[in-house]
Amino acid sequence: MFPVLNMFRIGCIGVKLSRTVTNAAAFAQTQRRYSTGEQDRSLFGLLFDIDGVLVRGRTPIPAAKQCFRDLVDGDGKYKVPVVFVTNAGNSLRQTKAEQLSHLLEVEVSPDQVVLSHSPLRVFTQFHDLCVLVSGQGPVVEVAHNIGFKNVVTIDMLREAFPLQDMVDHHRRPKDIIPPSKGLPPIDAVVLFGEPIRWETNLQLIVDVLLTNGRPGNTVTSLHYPHIPVLACNMDLLWMAEAKNPRFGHGMFLVCLESIYKKITGCELKYEALIGKPSVVTYNYAELLIRQQAESLGWTRPVERLYAIGDNPMADIYGANLYNRYLKAMHRSRAQAQAQGGSASQVTGDLACEASDDAKCSGQVMVGGSFEHRPPEGCSSILVCTGVYNRDQQDPEQTVPEQRIFHGHRDFRLDPSLTQPSFIVHDVRDAVELVFQLEGWPLQ
């Protein structure tokens, strides 16, 4: 049975569970779990956000190193499945894994890393199309790595049509105007993350949308719906070394949506929104958790997931949305079996039913089949070392987005989804809490 983890808070101070749990039933349940034998031990997995939880920019959060020393045994083998789920998307998984290994001083495999763009691996219907990619870092290598074969970058587009990037006077063509170069028609736009020159990217992406993928053509009529747009990372804000949060890719999307609507009078539409809080991203992370469990030699399914994050509108909202999806999936399985049908007949469209928010596609619900038993639930744990800072916020109002919605335009605000299952000071407290709740020794 999935334990009843009632919504209770742990103060943002580094103290043990026995002195902080205010829900007596939950604590009694924890004590009962410690009395069970190892063969009856429940199985769980951990989903870690990175920025604001493990690091601030390039600086590790002090609690993170100790936390991960406790999470591995003497041979460096993880005690439970661990996956890192980040909305960062300006690198390859291998590069991010190497960075984490160095910062945390434990071995991190690329198969433990979910970047904002990672689930695009399953969007195979777009892999053979000519796609325009926006972002920074090795965007072409990233695109090829996740399956896209025919890639055009913003720089390639700017070079092909040199008269279209006019905002920066110093970059305008001087004297002799170079001729335009031919490019294949663009079939879709993939937004990996915030670019460096927002004005250039906004101008050229809008050009592509207005011309139906042929930015060298004159706009004579509105092509609507426009060509597909796939966006990764909806974070409005994120936490680096600065004392206050910085603009994220979600802010760039706000600009793009506003410009497109201002020019056309129509809403910009997304074929898919990937990254937290999207259910697709959590489904993909759960697939990696299963793979990690198998590599640990576990023969029973993972029963619960715990998602640890610092951003109420990304990490907490996403984990709670995924928990709602899992609950709906199990209800539908039970109903199908009660009616004498096969549980496998239930479709991945449950994600849409559970969220009623974002763009959904049952065809891309990774791990959403019923050939395996999905976790029974996903609990959210909010830490106070990143975007959320309890000292700067009303203690009676856990999440400021209840007053000002910081989520993406296509996600309606559901205040209940912004409320974490638990609040702790830092990631070490979070992991200690989970191991005590599950009755596992951490050291």
TORKOL-4160 file (C-alpha; in steps of 0.2 Angstrom, whole numbers, padded with zeros to 4 digits, m for minus):
443
<pt num="1" X="0000" Y="0000" Z="0000"/>
<pt num="2" X="0006" Y="0018" Z="m0004"/>
<pt num="3" X="0008" Y="0027" Z="0013"/>
<pt num="4" X="m0003" Y="0041" Z="0017"/>
<pt num="5" X="0009" Y="0055" Z="0017"/>
<pt num="6" X="m0002" Y="0069" Z="0023"/>
<pt num="7" X="0003" Y="0087" Z="0019"/>
<pt num="8" X="0014" Y="0092" Z="0033"/>
<pt num="9" X="0029" Y="0104" Z="0035"/>
<pt num="10" X="0046" Y="0102" Z="0041"/>
<pt num="11" X="0054" Y="0119" Z="0046"/>
<pt num="12" X="0069" Y="0125" Z="0036"/>
<pt num="13" X="0081" Y="0120" Z="0049"/>
<pt num="14" X="0093" Y="0106" Z="0050"/>
<pt num="15" X="0085" Y="0095" Z="0063"/>
<pt num="16" X="0080" Y="0077" Z="0063"/>
<pt num="17" X="0063" Y="0070" Z="0058"/>
<pt num="18" X="0058" Y="0065" Z="0076"/>
<pt num="19" X="0059" Y="0083" Z="0081"/>
<pt num="20" X="0051" Y="0091" Z="0066"/>
<pt num="21" X="0036" Y="0080" Z="0061"/>
<pt num="22" X="0020" Y="0087" Z="0066"/>
<pt num="23" X="0009" Y="0073" Z="0059"/>
<pt num="24" X="0009" Y="0059" Z="0073"/>
<pt num="25" X="0001" Y="0046" Z="0061"/>
<pt num="26" X="0015" Y="0049" Z="0048"/>
<pt num="27" X="0028" Y="0047" Z="0061"/>
<pt num="28" X="0020" Y="0032" Z="0069"/>
<pt num="29" X="0020" Y="0024" Z="0052"/>
<pt num="30" X="0038" Y="0028" Z="0049"/>
<pt num="31" X="0042" Y="0019" Z="0066"/>
<pt num="32" X="0032" Y="0004" Z="0060"/>
<pt num="33" X="0042" Y="0003" Z="0044"/>
<pt num="34" X="0059" Y="0002" Z="0054"/>
<pt num="35" X="0052" Y="m0014" Z="0062"/>
<pt num="36" X="0050" Y="m0023" Z="0046"/>
<pt num="37" X="0062" Y="m0035" Z="0039"/>
<pt num="38" X="0074" Y="m0031" Z="0025"/>
<pt num="39" X="0064" Y="m0043" Z="0013"/>
<pt num="40" X="0049" Y="m0032" Z="0016"/>
<pt num="41" X="0058" Y="m0016" Z="0013"/>
<pt num="42" X="0048" Y="m0004" Z="0002"/>
<pt num="43" X="0057" Y="0002" Z="m0014"/>
<pt num="44" X="0058" Y="0020" Z="m0020"/>
<pt num="45" X="0068" Y="0032" Z="m0031"/>
<pt num="46" X="0074" Y="0049" Z="m0030"/>
<pt num="47" X="0073" Y="0063" Z="m0043"/>
<pt num="48" X="0084" Y="0078" Z="m0040"/>
<pt num="49" X="0083" Y="0095" Z="m0047"/>
<pt num="50" X="0101" Y="0103" Z="m0050"/>
<pt num="51" X="0101" Y="0122" Z="m0049"/>
<pt num="52" X="0096" Y="0128" Z="m0032"/>
<pt num="53" X="0096" Y="0111" Z="m0025"/>
<pt num="54" X="0114" Y="0104" Z="m0028"/>
<pt num="55" X="0123" Y="0119" Z="m0035"/>
<pt num="56" X="0121" Y="0138" Z="m0037"/>
<pt num="57" X="0129" Y="0142" Z="m0054"/>
<pt num="58" X="0145" Y="0133" Z="m0053"/>
<pt num="59" X="0146" Y="0132" Z="m0034"/>
<pt num="60" X="0140" Y="0116" Z="m0025"/>
<pt num="61" X="0128" Y="0119" Z="m0011"/>
<pt num="62" X="0138" Y="0112" Z="0005"/>
<pt num="63" X="0125" Y="0100" Z="0010"/>
<pt num="64" X="0125" Y="0091" Z="m0007"/>
<pt num="65" X="0142" Y="0083" Z="m0006"/>
<pt num="66" X="0138" Y="0075" Z="0011"/>
<pt num="67" X="0121" Y="0070" Z="0005"/>
<pt num="68" X="0129" Y="0060" Z="m0010"/>
<pt num="69" X="0142" Y="0053" Z="0001"/>
<pt num="70" X="0128" Y="0045" Z="0011"/>
<pt num="71" X="0119" Y="0039" Z="m0005"/>
<pt num="72" X="0133" Y="0028" Z="m0011"/>
<pt num="73" X="0141" Y="0013" Z="m0003"/>
<pt num="74" X="0159" Y="0010" Z="0000"/>
<pt num="75" X="0161" Y="0004" Z="m0019"/>
<pt num="76" X="0152" Y="0020" Z="m0025"/>
<pt num="77" X="0136" Y="0011" Z="m0029"/>
<pt num="78" X="0120" Y="0020" Z="m0027"/>
<pt num="79" X="0109" Y="0013" Z="m0013"/>
<pt num="80" X="0093" Y="0018" Z="m0022"/>
<pt num="81" X="0089" Y="0023" Z="m0040"/>
<pt num="82" X="0094" Y="0041" Z="m0043"/>
<pt num="83" X="0090" Y="0052" Z="m0058"/>
<pt num="84" X="0094" Y="0071" Z="m0060"/>
<pt num="85" X="0080" Y="0080" Z="m0068"/>
<pt num="86" X="0085" Y="0098" Z="m0074"/>
<pt num="87" X="0077" Y="0111" Z="m0085"/>
<pt num="88" X="0094" Y="0115" Z="m0091"/>
<pt num="89" X="0097" Y="0111" Z="m0109"/>
<pt num="90" X="0112" Y="0119" Z="m0116"/>
<pt num="91" X="0124" Y="0104" Z="m0115"/>
<pt num="92" X="0125" Y="0085" Z="m0119"/>
<pt num="93" X="0120" Y="0073" Z="m0105"/>
<pt num="94" X="0138" Y="0066" Z="m0105"/>
<pt num="95" X="0144" Y="0084" Z="m0101"/>
<pt num="96" X="0131" Y="0087" Z="m0087"/>
<pt num="97" X="0135" Y="0070" Z="m0080"/>
<pt num="98" X="0154" Y="0074" Z="m0080"/>
<pt num="99" X="0150" Y="0091" Z="m0071"/>
<pt num="100" X="0140" Y="0083" Z="m0058"/>
<pt num="101" X="0153" Y="0069" Z="m0055"/>
<pt num="102" X="0166" Y="0083" Z="m0052"/>
<pt num="103" X="0155" Y="0094" Z="m0041"/>
<pt num="104" X="0147" Y="0080" Z="m0030"/>
<pt num="105" X="0162" Y="0069" Z="m0030"/>
<pt num="106" X="0152" Y="0053" Z="m0035"/>
<pt num="107" X="0151" Y="0044" Z="m0051"/>
<pt num="108" X="0136" Y="0051" Z="m0061"/>
<pt num="109" X="0131" Y="0042" Z="m0077"/>
<pt num="110" X="0123" Y="0050" Z="m0093"/>
<pt num="111" X="0109" Y="0038" Z="m0091"/>
<pt num="112" X="0105" Y="0046" Z="m0074"/>
<pt num="113" X="0103" Y="0063" Z="m0082"/>
<pt num="114" X="0087" Y="0071" Z="m0089"/>
<pt num="115" X="0089" Y="0088" Z="m0097"/>
<pt num="116" X="0075" Y="0098" Z="m0103"/>
<pt num="117" X="0077" Y="0092" Z="m0121"/>
<pt num="118" X="0080" Y="0073" Z="m0117"/>
<pt num="119" X="0062" Y="0067" Z="m0120"/>
<pt num="120" X="0063" Y="0074" Z="m0138"/>
<pt num="121" X="0071" Y="0057" Z="m0141"/>
<pt num="122" X="0054" Y="0050" Z="m0142"/>
<pt num="123" X="0047" Y="0063" Z="m0154"/>
<pt num="124" X="0052" Y="0053" Z="m0169"/>
<pt num="125" X="0039" Y="0060" Z="m0180"/>
<pt num="126" X="0050" Y="0076" Z="m0181"/>
<pt num="127" X="0067" Y="0068" Z="m0182"/>
<pt num="128" X="0068" Y="0068" Z="m0201"/>
<pt num="129" X="0061" Y="0085" Z="m0204"/>
<pt num="130" X="0071" Y="0101" Z="m0206"/>
<pt num="131" X="0071" Y="0110" Z="m0190"/>
<pt num="132" X="0076" Y="0127" Z="m0184"/>
<pt num="133" X="0084" Y="0126" Z="m0167"/>
<pt num="134" X="0086" Y="0140" Z="m0154"/>
<pt num="135" X="0097" Y="0140" Z="m0139"/>
<pt num="136" X="0115" Y="0141" Z="m0134"/>
<pt num="137" X="0130" Y="0129" Z="m0132"/>
<pt num="138" X="0132" Y="0115" Z="m0144"/>
<pt num="139" X="0114" Y="0116" Z="m0151"/>
<pt num="140" X="0118" Y="0106" Z="m0167"/>
<pt num="141" X="0127" Y="0092" Z="m0158"/>
<pt num="142" X="0113" Y="0091" Z="m0145"/>
<pt num="143" X="0100" Y="0091" Z="m0159"/>
<pt num="144" X="0109" Y="0077" Z="m0168"/>
<pt num="145" X="0111" Y="0067" Z="m0151"/>
<pt num="146" X="0093" Y="0066" Z="m0148"/>
<pt num="147" X="0088" Y="0061" Z="m0166"/>
<pt num="148" X="0086" Y="0076" Z="m0177"/>
<pt num="149" X="0095" Y="0074" Z="m0194"/>
<pt num="150" X="0092" Y="0090" Z="m0203"/>
<pt num="151" X="0096" Y="0105" Z="m0192"/>
<pt num="152" X="0097" Y="0124" Z="m0196"/>
<pt num="153" X="0103" Y="0136" Z="m0182"/>
<pt num="154" X="0099" Y="0154" Z="m0180"/>
<pt num="155" X="0116" Y="0158" Z="m0185"/>
<pt num="156" X="0114" Y="0149" Z="m0201"/>
<pt num="157" X="0098" Y="0158" Z="m0204"/>
<pt num="158" X="0106" Y="0174" Z="m0201"/>
<pt num="159" X="0120" Y="0171" Z="m0213"/>
<pt num="160" X="0108" Y="0165" Z="m0226"/>
<pt num="161" X="0097" Y="0180" Z="m0225"/>
<pt num="162" X="0109" Y="0194" Z="m0219"/>
<pt num="163" X="0096" Y="0208" Z="m0221"/>
<pt num="164" X="0084" Y="0201" Z="m0208"/>
<pt num="165" X="0094" Y="0204" Z="m0192"/>
<pt num="166" X="0093" Y="0223" Z="m0190"/>
<pt num="167" X="0091" Y="0228" Z="m0172"/>
<pt num="168" X="0110" Y="0229" Z="m0168"/>
<pt num="169" X="0116" Y="0243" Z="m0179"/>
<pt num="170" X="0134" Y="0237" Z="m0178"/>
<pt num="171" X="0130" Y="0220" Z="m0185"/>
<pt num="172" X="0120" Y="0227" Z="m0200"/>
<pt num="173" X="0128" Y="0223" Z="m0217"/>
<pt num="174" X="0139" Y="0238" Z="m0223"/>
<pt num="175" X="0141" Y="0244" Z="m0240"/>
<pt num="176" X="0139" Y="0229" Z="m0251"/>
<pt num="177" X="0124" Y="0219" Z="m0247"/>
<pt num="178" X="0129" Y="0200" Z="m0248"/>
<pt num="179" X="0116" Y="0190" Z="m0257"/>
<pt num="180" X="0104" Y="0178" Z="m0249"/>
<pt num="181" X="0109" Y="0160" Z="m0248"/>
<pt num="182" X="0097" Y="0145" Z="m0251"/>
<pt num="183" X="0091" Y="0135" Z="m0236"/>
<pt num="184" X="0078" Y="0121" Z="m0237"/>
<pt num="185" X="0061" Y="0125" Z="m0231"/>
<pt num="186" X="0060" Y="0124" Z="m0212"/>
<pt num="187" X="0047" Y="0111" Z="m0206"/>
<pt num="188" X="0047" Y="0114" Z="m0187"/>
<pt num="189" X="0055" Y="0125" Z="m0173"/>
<pt num="190" X="0063" Y="0118" Z="m0158"/>
<pt num="191" X="0067" Y="0129" Z="m0144"/>
<pt num="192" X="0080" Y="0121" Z="m0133"/>
<pt num="193" X="0083" Y="0136" Z="m0120"/>
<pt num="194" X="0086" Y="0154" Z="m0118"/>
<pt num="195" X="0098" Y="0161" Z="m0132"/>
<pt num="196" X="0111" Y="0174" Z="m0131"/>
<pt num="197" X="0104" Y="0187" Z="m0142"/>
<pt num="198" X="0086" Y="0188" Z="m0139"/>
<pt num="199" X="0082" Y="0201" Z="m0152"/>
<pt num="200" X="0090" Y="0191" Z="m0166"/>
<pt num="201" X="0081" Y="0175" Z="m0161"/>
<pt num="202" X="0064" Y="0183" Z="m0158"/>
<pt num="203" X="0065" Y="0192" Z="m0175"/>
<pt num="204" X="0071" Y="0176" Z="m0185"/>
<pt num="205" X="0059" Y="0164" Z="m0177"/>
<pt num="206" X="0044" Y="0175" Z="m0180"/>
<pt num="207" X="0050" Y="0177" Z="m0198"/>
<pt num="208" X="0050" Y="0158" Z="m0200"/>
<pt num="209" X="0032" Y="0157" Z="m0192"/>
<pt num="210" X="0025" Y="0171" Z="m0203"/>
<pt num="211" X="0032" Y="0164" Z="m0219"/>
<pt num="212" X="0027" Y="0145" Z="m0216"/>
<pt num="213" X="0045" Y="0140" Z="m0214"/>
<pt num="214" X="0052" Y="0151" Z="m0229"/>
<pt num="215" X="0060" Y="0166" Z="m0221"/>
<pt num="216" X="0066" Y="0173" Z="m0237"/>
<pt num="217" X="0049" Y="0175" Z="m0244"/>
<pt num="218" X="0037" Y="0190" Z="m0242"/>
<pt num="219" X="0023" Y="0189" Z="m0230"/>
<pt num="220" X="0007" Y="0190" Z="m0240"/>
<pt num="221" X="m0005" Y="0181" Z="m0229"/>
<pt num="222" X="m0006" Y="0173" Z="m0212"/>
<pt num="223" X="m0001" Y="0155" Z="m0212"/>
<pt num="224" X="m0011" Y="0148" Z="m0197"/>
<pt num="225" X="m0009" Y="0137" Z="m0189"/>
<pt num="226" X="0009" Y="0140" Z="m0191"/>
<pt num="227" X="0022" Y="0126" Z="m0192"/>
<pt num="228" X="0025" Y="0116" Z="m0177"/>
<pt num="229" X="0034" Y="0123" Z="m0162"/>
<pt num="230" X="0042" Y="0112" Z="m0148"/>
<pt num="231" X="0048" Y="0121" Z="m0133"/>
<pt num="232" X="0060" Y="0114" Z="m0119"/>
<pt num="233" X="0061" Y="0122" Z="m0102"/>
<pt num="234" X="0047" Y="0133" Z="m0096"/>
<pt num="235" X="0056" Y="0141" Z="m0081"/>
<pt num="236" X="0052" Y="0159" Z="m0079"/>
<pt num="237" X="0066" Y="0161" Z="m0066"/>
<pt num="238" X="0080" Y="0151" Z="m0060"/>
<pt num="239" X="0093" Y="0153" Z="m0046"/>
<pt num="240" X="0112" Y="0155" Z="m0050"/>
<pt num="241" X="0125" Y="0164" Z="m0039"/>
<pt num="242" X="0116" Y="0181" Z="m0039"/>
<pt num="243" X="0106" Y="0185" Z="m0023"/>
<pt num="244" X="0089" Y="0185" Z="m0034"/>
<pt num="245" X="0083" Y="0174" Z="m0047"/>
<pt num="246" X="0088" Y="0176" Z="m0065"/>
<pt num="247" X="0077" Y="0176" Z="m0081"/>
<pt num="248" X="0075" Y="0158" Z="m0088"/>
<pt num="249" X="0069" Y="0151" Z="m0105"/>
<pt num="250" X="0051" Y="0154" Z="m0099"/>
<pt num="251" X="0054" Y="0172" Z="m0100"/>
<pt num="252" X="0060" Y="0171" Z="m0118"/>
<pt num="253" X="0044" Y="0161" Z="m0122"/>
<pt num="254" X="0033" Y="0175" Z="m0114"/>
<pt num="255" X="0042" Y="0187" Z="m0126"/>
<pt num="256" X="0040" Y="0176" Z="m0141"/>
<pt num="257" X="0021" Y="0173" Z="m0137"/>
<pt num="258" X="0018" Y="0191" Z="m0135"/>
<pt num="259" X="0026" Y="0197" Z="m0151"/>
<pt num="260" X="0018" Y="0183" Z="m0161"/>
<pt num="261" X="0001" Y="0188" Z="m0154"/>
<pt num="262" X="0004" Y="0207" Z="m0156"/>
<pt num="263" X="0008" Y="0205" Z="m0175"/>
<pt num="264" X="m0005" Y="0192" Z="m0180"/>
<pt num="265" X="m0018" Y="0193" Z="m0167"/>
<pt num="266" X="m0017" Y="0174" Z="m0165"/>
<pt num="267" X="m0010" Y="0164" Z="m0151"/>
<pt num="268" X="0006" Y="0155" Z="m0153"/>
<pt num="269" X="0003" Y="0136" Z="m0152"/>
<pt num="270" X="0015" Y="0123" Z="m0146"/>
<pt num="271" X="0016" Y="0105" Z="m0153"/>
<pt num="272" X="0024" Y="0100" Z="m0136"/>
<pt num="273" X="0030" Y="0108" Z="m0120"/>
<pt num="274" X="0045" Y="0098" Z="m0113"/>
<pt num="275" X="0054" Y="0100" Z="m0096"/>
<pt num="276" X="0047" Y="0102" Z="m0079"/>
<pt num="277" X="0032" Y="0103" Z="m0075"/>
<pt num="278" X="0027" Y="0093" Z="m0090"/>
<pt num="279" X="0021" Y="0075" Z="m0087"/>
<pt num="280" X="0031" Y="0069" Z="m0102"/>
<pt num="281" X="0047" Y="0074" Z="m0093"/>
<pt num="282" X="0042" Y="0064" Z="m0077"/>
<pt num="283" X="0037" Y="0049" Z="m0087"/>
<pt num="284" X="0054" Y="0049" Z="m0096"/>
<pt num="285" X="0063" Y="0051" Z="m0079"/>
<pt num="286" X="0053" Y="0036" Z="m0072"/>
<pt num="287" X="0059" Y="0026" Z="m0086"/>
<pt num="288" X="0077" Y="0030" Z="m0081"/>
<pt num="289" X="0073" Y="0026" Z="m0063"/>
<pt num="290" X="0067" Y="0009" Z="m0068"/>
<pt num="291" X="0083" Y="0006" Z="m0078"/>
<pt num="292" X="0093" Y="0011" Z="m0063"/>
<pt num="293" X="0083" Y="m0001" Z="m0052"/>
<pt num="294" X="0087" Y="m0015" Z="m0064"/>
<pt num="295" X="0105" Y="m0011" Z="m0063"/>
<pt num="296" X="0104" Y="m0012" Z="m0044"/>
<pt num="297" X="0097" Y="m0029" Z="m0046"/>
<pt num="298" X="0080" Y="m0025" Z="m0039"/>
<pt num="299" X="0067" Y="m0038" Z="m0045"/>
<pt num="300" X="0052" Y="m0028" Z="m0038"/>
<pt num="301" X="0045" Y="m0012" Z="m0045"/>
<pt num="302" X="0049" Y="0005" Z="m0038"/>
<pt num="303" X="0034" Y="0009" Z="m0027"/>
<pt num="304" X="0036" Y="0028" Z="m0024"/>
<pt num="305" X="0046" Y="0043" Z="m0031"/>
<pt num="306" X="0052" Y="0058" Z="m0022"/>
<pt num="307" X="0056" Y="0074" Z="m0032"/>
<pt num="308" X="0067" Y="0086" Z="m0023"/>
<pt num="309" X="0067" Y="0104" Z="m0030"/>
<pt num="310" X="0068" Y="0122" Z="m0026"/>
<pt num="311" X="0056" Y="0130" Z="m0038"/>
<pt num="312" X="0037" Y="0129" Z="m0033"/>
<pt num="313" X="0031" Y="0132" Z="m0051"/>
<pt num="314" X="0042" Y="0119" Z="m0060"/>
<pt num="315" X="0048" Y="0106" Z="m0047"/>
<pt num="316" X="0034" Y="0105" Z="m0035"/>
<pt num="317" X="0020" Y="0109" Z="m0048"/>
<pt num="318" X="0027" Y="0095" Z="m0059"/>
<pt num="319" X="0030" Y="0082" Z="m0046"/>
<pt num="320" X="0012" Y="0085" Z="m0040"/>
<pt num="321" X="0005" Y="0085" Z="m0057"/>
<pt num="322" X="0014" Y="0068" Z="m0061"/>
<pt num="323" X="0007" Y="0061" Z="m0044"/>
<pt num="324" X="m0010" Y="0066" Z="m0050"/>
<pt num="325" X="m0006" Y="0057" Z="m0067"/>
<pt num="326" X="0000" Y="0041" Z="m0058"/>
<pt num="327" X="m0016" Y="0041" Z="m0047"/>
<pt num="328" X="m0027" Y="0042" Z="m0062"/>
<pt num="329" X="m0017" Y="0029" Z="m0071"/>
<pt num="330" X="m0020" Y="0017" Z="m0056"/>
<pt num="331" X="m0038" Y="0021" Z="m0055"/>
<pt num="332" X="m0040" Y="0017" Z="m0074"/>
<pt num="333" X="m0031" Y="0001" Z="m0072"/>
<pt num="334" X="m0042" Y="m0005" Z="m0058"/>
<pt num="335" X="m0058" Y="0000" Z="m0067"/>
<pt num="336" X="m0052" Y="m0008" Z="m0083"/>
<pt num="337" X="m0048" Y="m0024" Z="m0074"/>
<pt num="338" X="m0065" Y="m0023" Z="m0064"/>
<pt num="339" X="m0074" Y="m0023" Z="m0080"/>
<pt num="340" X="m0065" Y="m0038" Z="m0087"/>
<pt num="341" X="m0054" Y="m0029" Z="m0099"/>
<pt num="342" X="m0035" Y="m0028" Z="m0100"/>
<pt num="343" X="m0026" Y="m0014" Z="m0091"/>
<pt num="344" X="m0015" Y="m0012" Z="m0107"/>
<pt num="345" X="m0031" Y="m0005" Z="m0116"/>
<pt num="346" X="m0029" Y="0011" Z="m0106"/>
<pt num="347" X="m0020" Y="0024" Z="m0116"/>
<pt num="348" X="m0007" Y="0037" Z="m0112"/>
<pt num="349" X="m0020" Y="0051" Z="m0114"/>
<pt num="350" X="m0022" Y="0049" Z="m0095"/>
<pt num="351" X="m0009" Y="0063" Z="m0094"/>
<pt num="352" X="m0021" Y="0075" Z="m0102"/>
<pt num="353" X="m0035" Y="0070" Z="m0090"/>
<pt num="354" X="m0024" Y="0072" Z="m0075"/>
<pt num="355" X="m0017" Y="0089" Z="m0079"/>
<pt num="356" X="m0030" Y="0097" Z="m0090"/>
<pt num="357" X="m0017" Y="0110" Z="m0094"/>
<pt num="358" X="m0003" Y="0107" Z="m0106"/>
<pt num="359" X="m0001" Y="0100" Z="m0124"/>
<pt num="360" X="m0002" Y="0081" Z="m0122"/>
<pt num="361" X="0001" Y="0067" Z="m0134"/>
<pt num="362" X="m0002" Y="0049" Z="m0129"/>
<pt num="363" X="0010" Y="0044" Z="m0143"/>
<pt num="364" X="0025" Y="0051" Z="m0133"/>
<pt num="365" X="0021" Y="0046" Z="m0115"/>
<pt num="366" X="0037" Y="0037" Z="m0112"/>
<pt num="367" X="0035" Y="0023" Z="m0100"/>
<pt num="368" X="0016" Y="0025" Z="m0100"/>
<pt num="369" X="0012" Y="0008" Z="m0106"/>
<pt num="370" X="0006" Y="m0005" Z="m0094"/>
<pt num="371" X="0019" Y="m0018" Z="m0098"/>
<pt num="372" X="0026" Y="m0013" Z="m0081"/>
<pt num="373" X="0019" Y="m0007" Z="m0065"/>
<pt num="374" X="0021" Y="0012" Z="m0063"/>
<pt num="375" X="0025" Y="0019" Z="m0046"/>
<pt num="376" X="0010" Y="0022" Z="m0035"/>
<pt num="377" X="0014" Y="0040" Z="m0032"/>
<pt num="378" X="0027" Y="0054" Z="m0032"/>
<pt num="379" X="0029" Y="0066" Z="m0017"/>
<pt num="380" X="0037" Y="0083" Z="m0019"/>
<pt num="381" X="0050" Y="0090" Z="m0007"/>
<pt num="382" X="0054" Y="0109" Z="m0007"/>
<pt num="383" X="0071" Y="0115" Z="m0002"/>
<pt num="384" X="0075" Y="0133" Z="0004"/>
<pt num="385" X="0092" Y="0135" Z="m0005"/>
<pt num="386" X="0086" Y="0141" Z="m0022"/>
<pt num="387" X="0071" Y="0150" Z="m0030"/>
<pt num="388" X="0061" Y="0147" Z="m0014"/>
<pt num="389" X="0067" Y="0156" Z="0001"/>
<pt num="390" X="0056" Y="0155" Z="0016"/>
<pt num="391" X="0064" Y="0170" Z="0024"/>
<pt num="392" X="0058" Y="0181" Z="0010"/>
<pt num="393" X="0041" Y="0174" Z="0009"/>
<pt num="394" X="0025" Y="0175" Z="0019"/>
<pt num="395" X="0025" Y="0159" Z="0030"/>
<pt num="396" X="0007" Y="0158" Z="0029"/>
<pt num="397" X="0008" Y="0158" Z="0010"/>
<pt num="398" X="0020" Y="0144" Z="0004"/>
<pt num="399" X="0020" Y="0149" Z="m0014"/>
<pt num="400" X="0020" Y="0167" Z="m0020"/>
<pt num="401" X="0013" Y="0161" Z="m0037"/>
<pt num="402" X="m0004" Y="0159" Z="m0029"/>
<pt num="403" X="m0005" Y="0178" Z="m0031"/>
<pt num="404" X="0006" Y="0181" Z="m0046"/>
<pt num="405" X="0006" Y="0166" Z="m0058"/>
<pt num="406" X="0024" Y="0162" Z="m0064"/>
<pt num="407" X="0019" Y="0146" Z="m0073"/>
<pt num="408" X="0018" Y="0145" Z="m0092"/>
<pt num="409" X="0004" Y="0152" Z="m0101"/>
<pt num="410" X="m0003" Y="0135" Z="m0106"/>
<pt num="411" X="m0003" Y="0128" Z="m0088"/>
<pt num="412" X="m0018" Y="0135" Z="m0078"/>
<pt num="413" X="m0014" Y="0139" Z="m0060"/>
<pt num="414" X="m0020" Y="0125" Z="m0048"/>
<pt num="415" X="m0014" Y="0131" Z="m0031"/>
<pt num="416" X="m0015" Y="0113" Z="m0024"/>
<pt num="417" X="m0001" Y="0108" Z="m0036"/>
<pt num="418" X="0011" Y="0121" Z="m0029"/>
<pt num="419" X="0010" Y="0115" Z="m0012"/>
<pt num="420" X="0024" Y="0103" Z="m0008"/>
<pt num="421" X="0022" Y="0087" Z="0002"/>
<pt num="422" X="0037" Y="0093" Z="0013"/>
<pt num="423" X="0047" Y="0108" Z="0016"/>
<pt num="424" X="0065" Y="0106" Z="0022"/>
<pt num="425" X="0081" Y="0117" Z="0023"/>
<pt num="426" X="0092" Y="0108" Z="0011"/>
<pt num="427" X="0095" Y="0093" Z="0000"/>
<pt num="428" X="0103" Y="0083" Z="0014"/>
<pt num="429" X="0088" Y="0086" Z="0025"/>
<pt num="430" X="0077" Y="0080" Z="0011"/>
<pt num="431" X="0086" Y="0064" Z="0009"/>
<pt num="432" X="0087" Y="0060" Z="0027"/>
<pt num="433" X="0068" Y="0063" Z="0028"/>
<pt num="434" X="0065" Y="0051" Z="0014"/>
<pt num="435" X="0076" Y="0037" Z="0021"/>
<pt num="436" X="0067" Y="0039" Z="0038"/>
<pt num="437" X="0050" Y="0039" Z="0030"/>
<pt num="438" X="0054" Y="0023" Z="0020"/>
<pt num="439" X="0063" Y="0014" Z="0035"/>
<pt num="440" X="0080" Y="0013" Z="0026"/>
<pt num="441" X="0096" Y="0016" Z="0035"/>
<pt num="442" X="0106" Y="0030" Z="0027"/>
<pt num="443" X="0123" Y="0027" Z="0034"/>
